[in-house]
Amino acid sequence: MKKIAIYFTVFMLVSTISLPVTYGQESNQIELAEGAKSAVLMENSSGTILFDKNAHEQLPPASMTKIMTLLLIMEALDNNIIKLDETVRVSERAASMGGSQIFLEAGEEMKVEDLLKGVAVASGNDASVALAERIAGSEEAFVKKMNEKAKKLGLKNTNFKNTTGLPEEDHYSTAHDMAVMAKKLLQYENITNYTSVYEDYLRKGQKNEFWLVNTNKLVKHYKGVDGLKTGYTNEAKYCLTATAEKNGMRMIAVVMGAKTPKERNANVAKMLDFAYSQFETEQLYDKGHKMSTLQLARADQPELNVVTKTPVTLLKRKGQKLDNLATSMEYDKNIQLPIEEGSQLGTVKVKQGAKVLTEVPLVAEKSVKQGNVWQLFKRTLGNMAHR
């Protein structure tokens, strides 16, 4: 690959957008998550923490572990390592998993999409291991990838020993880290097509037909909830990482160590009630908004638009006016050809003074590759003619 000469057409925007940097300390004075060992309430787009309780305490996450498992599954799908319609043969090890399961049998063949449903809806340990083995060759190799991803995300209080969340020494995470993982997983917008399903069937019409019922009851009983993952073991007690979207604002609520499922669900519902009654978001830019244009000296196309990967939004109290924000863009220094559509080229940051309020990736609007000699020659002649 060759480094390319790039000239930036960059805009610095200063608009009158007054926004507290964090709401956590203020919100912690409100009685939320009283029955939980730890909890976090996060606005998804900006990553702003609205409430936290012992958010960095290392605790067993139980089946919430599968948020990271699902993240790596979605990445594998995105990178064409696996395909939804391909068939996976179930190993004896995968079939032997205890706890929550979809009752896979050794030697059984099941499509990736059905296994994905088994993980996302029914929290199937057997389905998790089957997909992990398909993606990485073994569960151990997949777990290594899980820990590498946690490190890449900056999660210092998370360590995985398995893909399922079954009890194991030195297998732990925190409410904060689970929220960060959930935020990353939600970048794959179609994940909620699975986590929002309340009931479905596997092996439909066969003798071993299996009824899938979502372990997250809030999917059915709280308007706007469309994921993500429950968890329970004797050690972890009742856990839930939930997400909901209302009025264009997506929230992530994490509860760990509740005494009962009813208490867990009530804690999450109260956190979401607080968020949606007190806060709203203001969108600055749509997803795919053109932020700048790169002039490409050696590519097959002379220009490339740089666009936002996700909407750029800010969180505020309801009715609050925003002012004195600066929007700036930073680009990777070593951009190389070819550039794939959707590949990250930099970031757009919205600041208030020196504080970064939100940060969104900037990506290539389309693919470009190295220009051939004839293309570059014609462009040079054209540039000379316009001088």
C-alpha positions as CSV (number, residue, x, y, z in Angstrom):
1,M,0.0,0.0,0.0
2,K,1.1,3.5,-0.7
3,K,0.8,6.6,1.4
4,I,-1.2,9.2,-0.4
5,A,-0.9,13.0,-0.6
6,I,-4.1,14.4,0.9
7,Y,-5.2,18.0,1.0
8,F,-8.0,18.8,3.5
9,T,-11.0,21.0,3.0
10,V,-11.9,21.3,6.7
11,F,-14.5,23.5,8.4
12,M,-14.2,24.7,12.0
13,L,-17.7,25.4,13.2
14,V,-18.4,27.5,16.3
15,S,-22.0,27.8,17.1
16,T,-24.0,28.9,20.1
17,I,-24.9,25.5,21.3
18,S,-24.5,25.6,28.1
19,L,-24.2,22.1,28.8
20,P,-22.8,20.4,32.0
21,V,-20.0,18.0,31.2
22,T,-21.3,15.3,33.5
23,Y,-24.6,14.6,35.3
24,G,-23.4,11.7,37.4
25,Q,-22.7,13.5,40.7
26,E,-26.0,15.4,40.5
27,S,-28.0,12.3,39.5
28,N,-26.4,10.2,42.2
29,Q,-28.4,12.2,44.8
30,I,-31.5,10.6,43.3
31,E,-32.6,7.2,44.7
32,L,-31.8,4.9,41.8
33,A,-30.6,1.2,41.7
34,E,-31.1,0.9,45.5
35,G,-31.1,-2.9,45.5
36,A,-28.1,-3.3,43.2
37,K,-24.5,-3.7,44.0
38,S,-23.5,-1.5,41.1
39,A,-25.2,0.4,38.3
40,V,-24.6,2.8,35.4
41,L,-27.0,4.9,33.2
42,M,-25.4,6.1,30.0
43,E,-26.7,8.1,27.0
44,N,-25.5,6.0,24.0
45,S,-24.6,8.6,21.4
46,S,-22.4,10.9,23.6
47,G,-21.4,8.3,26.2
48,T,-22.5,10.7,28.9
49,I,-23.0,9.1,32.3
50,L,-26.2,10.2,33.9
51,F,-26.0,8.0,37.0
52,D,-23.5,5.6,38.5
53,K,-23.2,3.5,41.6
54,N,-20.0,1.6,42.3
55,A,-19.6,1.6,38.6
56,H,-16.0,0.4,38.6
57,E,-16.4,-2.4,41.2
58,Q,-15.2,-5.7,39.7
59,L,-18.1,-8.2,39.8
60,P,-19.1,-11.4,38.0
61,P,-21.2,-10.4,35.0
62,A,-22.8,-13.8,34.5
63,S,-24.4,-14.0,31.0
64,M,-23.9,-10.3,30.4
65,T,-20.5,-11.7,29.2
66,K,-22.3,-12.5,26.0
67,I,-22.4,-8.7,25.1
68,M,-18.8,-9.1,24.3
69,T,-19.4,-12.5,22.6
70,L,-22.1,-10.9,20.5
71,L,-19.8,-7.9,19.6
72,L,-17.2,-10.3,18.2
73,I,-19.9,-12.3,16.4
74,M,-21.2,-9.1,14.7
75,E,-17.7,-8.1,13.8
76,A,-17.1,-11.5,12.2
77,L,-20.3,-11.1,10.2
78,D,-19.2,-7.6,9.2
79,N,-15.8,-8.8,8.1
80,N,-17.3,-11.8,6.2
81,I,-15.5,-14.3,8.4
82,I,-18.9,-16.0,8.9
83,K,-22.3,-15.5,7.1
84,L,-25.8,-15.6,8.4
85,D,-26.9,-18.4,6.1
86,E,-23.9,-20.7,6.6
87,T,-24.2,-23.9,8.6
88,V,-22.2,-24.6,11.7
89,R,-21.6,-28.2,12.9
90,V,-21.9,-28.4,16.7
91,S,-19.0,-29.9,18.6
92,E,-19.4,-32.2,21.6
93,R,-17.9,-29.5,23.8
94,A,-20.5,-26.9,22.7
95,A,-23.3,-29.4,23.2
96,S,-22.1,-30.2,26.7
97,M,-22.5,-26.6,28.0
98,G,-24.8,-26.3,31.1
99,G,-26.9,-23.4,32.2
100,S,-29.0,-21.6,29.7
101,Q,-29.1,-23.4,26.4
102,I,-31.0,-24.2,23.3
103,F,-30.2,-27.9,23.6
104,L,-27.8,-28.4,20.7
105,E,-26.7,-31.9,20.1
106,A,-23.2,-33.0,19.1
107,G,-23.0,-33.2,15.3
108,E,-26.1,-31.1,14.8
109,E,-25.9,-28.5,12.1
110,M,-27.5,-25.1,12.5
111,K,-27.3,-21.9,10.6
112,V,-25.3,-19.0,12.0
113,E,-28.4,-16.8,12.2
114,D,-30.3,-19.3,14.3
115,L,-27.3,-19.7,16.6
116,L,-27.2,-15.9,16.9
117,K,-30.8,-15.9,17.9
118,G,-30.0,-18.6,20.4
119,V,-27.4,-16.3,22.0
120,A,-29.3,-13.0,21.8
121,V,-32.7,-14.2,22.8
122,A,-32.3,-17.3,24.9
123,S,-28.8,-16.7,26.2
124,G,-27.7,-20.1,25.0
125,N,-24.3,-21.1,26.3
126,D,-24.2,-23.9,23.8
127,A,-24.9,-21.5,20.9
128,S,-22.2,-19.1,22.2
129,V,-19.5,-21.8,22.3
130,A,-20.6,-23.2,18.9
131,L,-20.2,-19.7,17.3
132,A,-16.9,-19.0,19.2
133,E,-15.4,-22.3,17.9
134,R,-16.5,-21.4,14.3
135,I,-15.0,-17.9,14.4
136,A,-11.8,-18.6,16.3
137,G,-11.2,-22.3,16.1
138,S,-11.7,-22.9,19.8
139,E,-13.4,-21.2,22.7
140,E,-10.0,-20.5,24.3
141,A,-8.9,-18.6,21.1
142,F,-12.2,-16.7,21.1
143,V,-11.8,-15.7,24.7
144,K,-8.3,-14.3,23.9
145,K,-10.0,-12.1,21.2
146,M,-12.6,-11.0,23.8
147,N,-9.8,-9.8,26.2
148,E,-8.0,-8.2,23.3
149,K,-11.1,-6.3,22.4
150,A,-11.7,-5.3,26.0
151,K,-8.1,-3.9,26.1
152,K,-8.7,-2.0,22.8
153,L,-11.8,-0.4,24.3
154,G,-9.8,0.8,27.3
155,L,-11.6,-1.5,29.8
156,K,-9.2,-1.9,32.7
157,N,-11.6,-3.8,35.0
158,T,-12.7,-6.6,32.8
159,N,-11.3,-10.0,32.3
160,F,-12.9,-13.0,30.6
161,K,-12.3,-16.7,31.0
162,N,-15.2,-18.0,28.9
163,T,-17.7,-16.9,26.3
164,T,-20.8,-17.7,28.4
165,G,-20.4,-16.1,31.8
166,L,-20.5,-19.4,33.6
167,P,-18.8,-19.1,37.0
168,E,-15.0,-19.2,36.7
169,E,-12.2,-17.6,38.8
170,D,-10.9,-14.3,37.5
171,H,-13.9,-13.8,35.3
172,Y,-15.1,-10.3,36.0
173,S,-16.3,-6.9,34.7
174,T,-18.0,-3.7,36.0
175,A,-21.2,-1.9,35.3
176,H,-19.2,0.9,33.5
177,D,-17.3,-1.6,31.3
178,M,-20.5,-3.4,30.4
179,A,-22.1,-0.1,29.3
180,V,-19.0,0.6,27.1
181,M,-19.3,-2.8,25.5
182,A,-23.0,-2.3,25.0
183,K,-22.3,1.1,23.3
184,K,-19.9,-0.6,21.0
185,L,-22.3,-3.4,20.2
186,L,-25.1,-1.0,19.4
187,Q,-23.0,0.4,16.5
188,Y,-24.2,-2.7,14.7
189,E,-27.7,-1.4,14.3
190,N,-29.2,-4.7,13.3
191,I,-28.2,-6.3,16.6
192,T,-31.5,-5.1,18.0
193,N,-33.3,-7.1,15.3
194,Y,-32.4,-10.1,17.5
195,T,-32.2,-8.7,21.0
196,S,-35.7,-7.2,20.7
197,V,-37.4,-10.5,19.8
198,Y,-39.5,-11.7,22.7
199,E,-40.3,-15.1,21.3
200,D,-39.4,-17.2,18.3
201,Y,-38.8,-20.9,17.3
202,L,-35.7,-22.9,16.3
203,R,-36.0,-26.1,14.3
204,K,-39.6,-25.0,13.4
205,G,-41.8,-28.0,12.5
206,Q,-39.2,-30.6,13.6
207,K,-39.5,-33.0,16.4
208,N,-36.9,-31.1,18.5
209,E,-38.6,-27.7,17.8
210,F,-37.4,-25.2,20.5
211,W,-39.4,-22.3,21.8
212,L,-37.1,-19.2,22.3
213,V,-38.3,-16.8,25.0
214,N,-36.3,-13.7,25.7
215,T,-34.7,-13.7,29.1
216,N,-35.1,-9.9,29.1
217,K,-38.7,-9.4,30.0
218,L,-38.5,-5.6,29.7
219,V,-38.5,-6.1,25.9
220,K,-42.2,-6.9,26.3
221,H,-43.1,-4.8,29.3
222,Y,-41.2,-1.5,28.9
223,K,-41.9,0.6,25.8
224,G,-38.7,1.3,23.8
225,V,-36.6,-1.5,25.3
226,D,-35.0,-3.5,22.5
227,G,-32.1,-5.3,24.2
228,L,-29.6,-6.3,25.4
229,K,-28.6,-9.0,27.9
230,T,-29.6,-10.5,31.2
231,G,-27.4,-12.5,33.5
232,Y,-27.7,-14.7,36.6
233,T,-25.6,-17.0,38.6
234,N,-25.6,-17.7,42.4
235,E,-22.5,-15.6,42.7
236,A,-23.5,-12.7,40.4
237,K,-27.1,-12.6,41.4
238,Y,-29.5,-10.9,38.9
239,C,-27.9,-8.6,36.3
240,L,-29.1,-6.8,33.3
241,T,-27.7,-4.5,30.6
242,A,-30.7,-2.9,28.9
243,T,-31.1,-0.4,26.1
244,A,-34.1,1.6,25.1
245,E,-34.8,4.2,22.4
246,K,-37.4,6.9,22.7
247,N,-37.8,10.2,20.8
248,G,-34.4,9.7,19.1
249,M,-32.5,9.2,22.3
250,R,-31.0,5.8,23.2
251,M,-30.1,4.9,26.7
252,I,-28.0,2.1,28.2
253,A,-28.8,1.0,31.8
254,V,-26.7,-1.6,33.6
255,V,-27.6,-3.2,37.0
256,M,-25.4,-5.8,38.7
257,G,-26.1,-7.9,41.8
258,A,-29.8,-7.4,42.3
259,K,-31.4,-9.8,44.7
260,T,-34.4,-10.8,42.5
261,P,-35.3,-10.5,38.8
262,K,-38.2,-8.3,39.8
263,E,-35.9,-6.0,41.7
264,R,-33.4,-6.0,38.8
265,N,-36.1,-5.1,36.2
266,A,-37.6,-2.4,38.5
267,N,-34.2,-0.8,39.0
268,V,-33.6,-0.6,35.3
269,A,-37.1,0.7,34.6
270,K,-36.7,3.4,37.2
271,M,-33.3,4.5,35.7
272,L,-34.9,4.7,32.2
273,D,-37.9,6.6,33.6
274,F,-35.4,9.1,35.1
275,A,-33.5,9.5,31.9
276,Y,-36.5,10.1,29.6
277,S,-38.3,12.4,32.0
278,Q,-35.3,14.7,32.6
279,F,-33.1,14.6,29.5
280,E,-33.2,15.0,25.7
281,T,-30.7,15.1,22.9
282,E,-30.1,17.8,20.3
283,Q,-28.7,16.5,16.9
284,L,-26.0,18.6,15.3
285,Y,-25.4,16.3,12.3
286,D,-27.2,13.4,10.7
287,K,-25.5,10.1,10.1
288,G,-23.6,10.3,6.8
289,H,-23.3,14.1,6.9
290,K,-20.5,15.4,4.8
291,M,-17.9,17.1,7.1
292,S,-15.1,17.7,4.6
293,T,-13.6,16.7,1.3
294,L,-10.2,15.1,0.8
295,Q,-8.2,15.9,-2.4
296,L,-6.5,12.7,-3.4
297,A,-3.3,13.1,-5.5
298,R,-2.8,9.5,-6.5
299,A,-6.2,7.9,-6.3
300,D,-8.5,6.8,-9.1
301,Q,-10.8,9.6,-8.0
302,P,-9.6,13.1,-7.3
303,E,-11.9,13.7,-4.3
304,L,-13.4,11.8,-1.4
305,N,-16.1,13.0,0.9
306,V,-15.6,12.3,4.6
307,V,-18.9,11.8,6.5
308,T,-20.1,11.0,10.0
309,K,-20.4,7.4,10.9
310,T,-23.2,8.0,13.3
311,P,-25.4,11.1,14.2
312,V,-23.6,13.8,16.2
313,T,-25.8,14.6,19.1
314,L,-25.5,16.3,22.5
315,L,-27.3,15.5,25.7
316,K,-29.1,18.3,27.7
317,R,-31.7,18.8,30.4
318,K,-35.1,19.2,28.9
319,G,-35.7,22.8,27.8
320,Q,-32.1,23.7,28.2
321,K,-30.4,26.0,25.7
322,L,-27.0,25.2,24.3
323,D,-24.2,27.6,23.6
324,N,-20.5,28.1,23.0
325,L,-19.6,24.8,21.4
326,A,-16.7,24.3,19.0
327,T,-16.7,21.5,16.4
328,S,-13.4,20.3,15.1
329,M,-12.1,17.5,13.0
330,E,-8.9,15.4,13.4
331,Y,-7.6,13.0,10.7
332,D,-5.4,10.0,10.8
333,K,-1.9,10.9,9.7
334,N,-1.2,7.8,7.7
335,I,-4.1,7.3,5.5
336,Q,-3.2,4.8,2.7
337,L,-4.7,3.6,-0.5
338,P,-6.9,1.7,-1.1
339,I,-9.6,3.2,1.1
340,E,-12.7,1.1,1.7
341,E,-16.1,2.6,2.0
342,G,-16.9,3.1,5.7
343,S,-13.3,2.9,6.9
344,Q,-12.4,5.4,9.6
345,L,-10.3,8.4,8.5
346,G,-10.6,10.5,11.7
347,T,-13.0,11.9,14.2
348,V,-15.2,14.9,14.7
349,K,-15.2,16.3,18.2
350,V,-17.6,18.7,19.9
351,K,-16.0,20.7,22.7
352,Q,-17.0,23.2,25.3
353,G,-13.8,24.9,26.2
354,A,-11.1,22.2,26.5
355,K,-13.7,19.5,27.4
356,V,-14.7,17.0,24.7
357,L,-18.5,16.5,25.0
358,T,-18.9,14.0,22.2
359,E,-16.7,12.3,19.6
360,V,-17.9,10.5,16.5
361,P,-15.8,8.6,13.9
362,L,-15.4,10.2,10.4
363,V,-15.5,7.6,7.6
364,A,-15.1,7.4,3.8
365,E,-18.3,7.9,1.9
366,K,-17.1,5.5,-0.9
367,S,-14.2,3.3,-1.8
368,V,-11.2,4.6,-3.7
369,K,-8.1,2.8,-4.9
370,Q,-4.7,3.6,-6.4
371,G,-5.0,5.4,-9.7
372,N,-3.4,3.9,-12.8
373,V,-0.9,5.8,-14.9
374,W,-3.4,6.8,-17.5
375,Q,-5.9,8.2,-15.0
376,L,-3.2,10.2,-13.2
377,F,-1.8,11.5,-16.6
378,K,-5.2,12.7,-17.7
379,R,-5.8,14.4,-14.3
380,T,-2.5,16.2,-14.6
381,L,-3.3,17.4,-18.1
382,G,-6.7,18.6,-16.9
383,N,-5.2,20.5,-14.0
384,M,-2.6,22.1,-16.3
385,A,-5.4,23.2,-18.6
386,H,-7.3,25.0,-15.8
387,R,-4.3,27.0,-14.6
